[in-house]
Amino acid sequence: MTELRLMAVHAHPDDESSKGAATMARYADEGHRVMVVTLTGGERGDILNPAMDLPEVHGRMSEIRRDEMARAAGILGVEHTWLGFVDSGLPEGDPLPPLPDGCFALVPLEESTERLVRVIREFRPHVMTTYDENGGYPHPDHIRCHQVSVAAYEAAADHHRFADAGEPWSVSKLYYNHGFLRQRMQLLQDEFAKHGRTGPFEKWLEHWDPDRDTLAGRVTTRVHCSDYFEQRDDALRAHATQIDPTGHFFHAPIEWQQRLWPTEEYELARSRVRVSLPETDLFAGIER
């Protein structure tokens, strides 16, 4: 079997484990090379697991998040590289405060694009995945991740761009992750009700932004990967500062998820190969 290569570009450590992780684990298990590129160190992330809200953790977030990322990559069986930018943080308030000097979202697009182009030309992926134009949710680093990924997808193939960044490479396909779909949450919530239990997604569904419902119509590709859901969850738990192991992510039994929604969803955003939609394989149309 021809070795195919998949590159997943993410804004922060832990994003890779909540968006497309089971897909990556499946392809890695099938013998393909999979690389996660993390654009920032997640230095400004909040501690979301009460058990990790400790003074010694607050002072070592950068180091701890690097260790968490290494464990998650090992669990998923993927390669990993850091792009080296600084987390922008999630601004809060009205009006929003300015972003901190030197953060990723303020780095000139040409600079961050060149750095990602170098990694693309070295790894030579057939497929890339990243976020849509809204970043999945409007974190400045997620939106910038989208912009950098699309720019690098185009520039990596152009011998006129970044001549010192390696031999040009044409990535065959670019996808956006679409993991947080209302229909999936509603199916699981309804399953809890059938079993006389209170589901964990009531507040999410109650405050769901109706504009997000359009995302379901953008899905072109559903990858069956339910055999790897446990690996996905183990990788999530490896990000111990960010993931509460008692949180709602883990309330729905794996068996329900495998039965009700055994896929992860993507939108084919760019393709240099002929495709037939809908798809069930990110590598569909690529010569093997």
C-alpha positions as CSV (number, residue, x, y, z in Angstrom):
1,M,0.0,0.0,0.0
2,T,1.3,3.4,-0.9
3,E,2.1,5.6,2.1
4,L,-0.1,8.6,2.2
5,R,0.5,11.6,4.4
6,L,-2.0,13.7,6.3
7,M,-1.2,17.0,8.0
8,A,-3.6,18.5,10.6
9,V,-2.9,22.2,11.4
10,H,-4.2,23.4,14.8
11,A,-4.0,26.6,16.8
12,H,-3.3,25.2,20.3
13,P,-2.3,21.9,22.0
14,D,-5.5,20.0,22.8
15,D,-7.3,21.2,19.6
16,E,-6.0,18.2,17.7
17,S,-7.6,15.8,20.2
18,S,-11.1,17.4,20.0
19,K,-11.2,17.9,16.3
20,G,-10.5,14.9,14.0
21,A,-8.5,12.9,16.4
22,A,-10.2,9.5,15.7
23,T,-9.7,10.1,12.0
24,M,-6.0,10.7,12.5
25,A,-5.7,7.6,14.8
26,R,-7.4,5.5,12.1
27,Y,-5.1,6.6,9.3
28,A,-2.0,6.3,11.5
29,D,-3.1,2.7,12.4
30,E,-3.5,1.9,8.7
31,G,0.1,2.7,8.1
32,H,-0.1,6.3,6.8
33,R,2.0,9.1,8.1
34,V,0.1,11.7,10.1
35,M,1.5,14.9,11.4
36,V,-0.1,17.5,13.7
37,V,1.3,21.0,13.4
38,T,0.5,23.2,16.5
39,L,0.9,26.8,15.7
40,T,1.1,28.2,19.3
41,G,2.2,26.9,22.7
42,G,-1.1,27.5,24.4
43,E,0.6,29.6,27.0
44,R,-2.4,31.8,27.7
45,G,-4.9,29.0,28.0
46,D,-7.0,28.9,31.2
47,I,-6.8,25.9,33.5
48,L,-10.1,24.1,32.9
49,N,-9.6,21.1,35.1
50,P,-10.1,22.0,38.8
51,A,-7.7,19.2,39.8
52,M,-4.9,21.0,37.9
53,D,-5.7,24.4,39.3
54,L,-2.5,24.5,41.4
55,P,0.1,27.2,42.0
56,E,2.9,25.0,40.6
57,V,0.9,24.5,37.4
58,H,0.2,28.2,36.9
59,G,3.9,29.0,36.8
60,R,4.7,26.2,34.3
61,M,1.9,26.3,31.7
62,S,4.2,26.4,28.7
63,E,6.2,23.4,29.8
64,I,3.2,21.4,31.0
65,R,1.3,21.9,27.8
66,R,4.3,20.7,25.8
67,D,4.3,17.5,27.9
68,E,0.6,17.1,27.5
69,M,0.9,17.4,23.7
70,A,3.7,14.8,23.6
71,R,1.5,12.4,25.5
72,A,-1.5,13.0,23.2
73,A,0.5,12.6,20.1
74,G,1.9,9.3,21.4
75,I,-1.7,8.0,22.2
76,L,-2.9,8.9,18.7
77,G,0.2,7.5,17.0
78,V,1.0,10.7,15.1
79,E,4.0,12.9,14.5
80,H,4.1,16.4,15.9
81,T,5.8,19.7,15.4
82,W,5.5,23.1,16.9
83,L,5.4,26.2,14.7
84,G,6.6,28.3,17.7
85,F,4.2,31.2,17.8
86,V,2.8,32.7,21.1
87,D,-0.8,32.1,22.1
88,S,-3.0,35.2,21.7
89,G,-5.4,34.3,24.5
90,L,-9.2,34.7,24.2
91,P,-10.0,38.4,24.8
92,E,-13.1,39.0,26.9
93,G,-15.0,42.2,27.7
94,D,-17.0,44.9,26.0
95,P,-15.3,46.5,24.3
96,L,-12.7,43.7,23.8
97,P,-9.2,44.6,25.0
98,P,-6.4,44.7,22.5
99,L,-4.5,41.5,21.8
100,P,-1.1,41.2,23.5
101,D,2.0,42.4,21.6
102,G,3.8,39.7,19.7
103,C,1.0,37.1,19.8
104,F,0.2,34.8,16.9
105,A,-2.9,36.7,15.7
106,L,-0.8,39.8,15.3
107,V,2.2,38.2,13.4
108,P,2.2,39.4,9.8
109,L,0.5,36.8,7.6
110,E,3.5,36.5,5.3
111,E,5.8,35.5,8.2
112,S,3.5,32.8,9.7
113,T,2.7,31.5,6.2
114,E,6.3,31.1,5.3
115,R,7.0,29.1,8.5
116,L,4.1,26.7,7.7
117,V,5.2,26.4,4.1
118,R,8.6,25.2,5.3
119,V,6.9,22.3,7.2
120,I,4.6,21.5,4.3
121,R,7.5,21.3,1.8
122,E,9.4,19.1,4.2
123,F,6.6,16.7,5.2
124,R,4.9,16.8,1.7
125,P,1.4,15.9,2.8
126,H,-1.2,14.8,0.3
127,V,-4.0,16.2,2.5
128,M,-4.3,19.0,5.0
129,T,-7.0,19.7,7.6
130,T,-7.7,22.9,9.4
131,Y,-10.5,25.2,10.5
132,D,-13.1,27.1,8.5
133,E,-13.1,30.9,8.1
134,N,-14.8,31.3,11.5
135,G,-12.1,29.2,13.2
136,G,-14.7,26.7,14.4
137,Y,-15.3,29.3,17.0
138,P,-14.1,32.9,17.0
139,H,-10.9,32.6,18.9
140,P,-8.3,34.9,17.2
141,D,-5.8,32.1,17.0
142,H,-8.3,29.8,15.3
143,I,-9.3,32.4,12.8
144,R,-5.6,33.1,12.1
145,C,-4.9,29.4,11.8
146,H,-7.5,29.2,9.0
147,Q,-5.9,32.2,7.2
148,V,-2.4,30.8,7.5
149,S,-3.4,27.3,6.5
150,V,-5.2,28.4,3.3
151,A,-2.3,30.8,2.4
152,A,0.3,28.1,3.0
153,Y,-1.7,25.5,1.0
154,E,-1.6,27.8,-2.0
155,A,2.0,29.1,-1.5
156,A,3.6,25.8,-0.9
157,A,3.0,24.8,-4.5
158,D,4.2,28.1,-6.0
159,H,7.9,28.1,-6.9
160,H,7.8,31.9,-6.9
161,R,6.9,32.0,-3.2
162,F,9.4,31.5,-0.4
163,A,12.1,30.2,-2.7
164,D,14.4,29.5,0.4
165,A,11.7,27.4,2.1
166,G,12.3,24.1,0.3
167,E,11.2,22.5,-3.0
168,P,7.6,23.4,-3.9
169,W,4.9,20.8,-3.0
170,S,1.3,20.7,-4.1
171,V,-1.0,19.5,-1.4
172,S,-3.8,17.6,-3.2
173,K,-6.7,18.4,-0.8
174,L,-7.5,20.9,2.0
175,Y,-10.4,20.2,4.4
176,Y,-12.1,22.1,7.2
177,N,-13.0,20.3,10.4
178,H,-16.8,20.3,11.3
179,G,-17.0,18.3,14.5
180,F,-19.5,20.3,16.6
181,L,-22.8,19.7,14.9
182,R,-26.1,20.2,16.5
183,Q,-27.6,17.0,15.1
184,R,-24.9,14.9,16.8
185,M,-25.5,16.5,20.2
186,Q,-29.2,16.2,19.9
187,L,-29.0,12.5,19.0
188,L,-26.9,11.8,22.1
189,Q,-29.1,14.1,24.3
190,D,-32.2,12.1,23.1
191,E,-30.5,8.8,23.9
192,F,-29.9,9.9,27.5
193,A,-33.6,10.7,27.7
194,K,-34.6,7.3,26.4
195,H,-32.6,5.8,29.2
196,G,-34.2,8.0,31.8
197,R,-31.0,10.0,32.3
198,T,-30.2,13.7,32.1
199,G,-28.0,14.5,29.1
200,P,-25.0,16.8,29.4
201,F,-25.8,18.9,26.3
202,E,-29.0,20.7,27.4
203,K,-27.4,24.1,27.9
204,W,-25.4,23.8,24.7
205,L,-28.5,23.1,22.7
206,E,-30.5,25.7,24.5
207,H,-28.0,28.4,23.7
208,W,-27.1,27.1,20.2
209,D,-26.3,29.8,17.7
210,P,-28.7,29.1,14.8
211,D,-26.1,30.4,12.4
212,R,-24.1,27.3,13.2
213,D,-26.8,25.1,11.7
214,T,-25.5,25.9,8.3
215,L,-22.4,24.0,9.0
216,A,-24.1,20.6,8.5
217,G,-24.9,21.6,4.9
218,R,-21.2,22.3,4.3
219,V,-20.1,18.7,5.2
220,T,-18.8,16.8,2.2
221,T,-16.9,14.0,3.8
222,R,-17.7,11.6,6.7
223,V,-14.9,9.4,7.8
224,H,-15.8,6.2,9.7
225,C,-13.5,6.1,12.7
226,S,-15.6,4.8,15.6
227,D,-13.1,2.1,16.5
228,Y,-10.8,4.9,17.5
229,F,-13.1,6.9,19.7
230,E,-11.4,5.5,22.9
231,Q,-8.0,6.7,21.6
232,R,-9.5,10.1,20.9
233,D,-10.8,10.4,24.5
234,D,-7.5,9.1,26.0
235,A,-5.7,11.8,23.9
236,L,-8.1,14.4,25.2
237,R,-7.6,13.4,28.8
238,A,-3.8,13.7,28.2
239,H,-4.4,17.5,28.1
240,A,-5.0,17.5,31.8
241,T,-4.9,21.3,32.3
242,Q,-7.6,21.7,29.6
243,I,-9.9,18.7,30.0
244,D,-11.9,17.8,33.1
245,P,-12.1,14.0,33.0
246,T,-15.5,14.3,34.7
247,G,-16.8,16.8,32.1
248,H,-19.5,16.5,29.5
249,F,-17.1,15.3,26.8
250,F,-17.0,11.9,28.5
251,H,-20.6,11.5,29.7
252,A,-22.0,9.7,26.6
253,P,-21.0,6.0,26.5
254,I,-18.6,5.1,23.7
255,E,-21.1,2.4,22.6
256,W,-23.8,5.0,22.0
257,Q,-21.5,7.2,20.1
258,Q,-20.3,4.3,17.9
259,R,-23.8,3.3,17.1
260,L,-25.4,6.8,16.7
261,W,-22.7,8.8,15.1
262,P,-19.6,6.7,14.0
263,T,-18.0,9.3,11.8
264,E,-16.1,12.6,11.9
265,E,-17.1,15.3,9.5
266,Y,-15.2,17.5,7.1
267,E,-15.7,20.0,4.3
268,L,-13.6,19.7,1.2
269,A,-12.4,23.3,0.7
270,R,-9.8,22.9,-2.0
271,S,-8.9,20.1,-4.3
272,R,-6.3,19.6,-7.0
273,V,-7.6,16.1,-7.8
274,R,-10.9,15.0,-9.3
275,V,-13.4,14.0,-6.6
276,S,-16.9,12.6,-6.3
277,L,-18.9,14.0,-3.4
278,P,-19.9,12.9,-0.8
279,E,-16.8,11.1,0.3
280,T,-15.9,8.7,3.1
281,D,-12.1,9.0,2.8
282,L,-9.9,12.1,3.0
283,F,-7.5,10.5,0.5
284,A,-10.3,9.7,-2.0
285,G,-9.1,10.6,-5.6
286,I,-5.4,10.6,-4.7
287,E,-3.3,8.1,-6.6
288,R,-2.1,5.2,-4.4
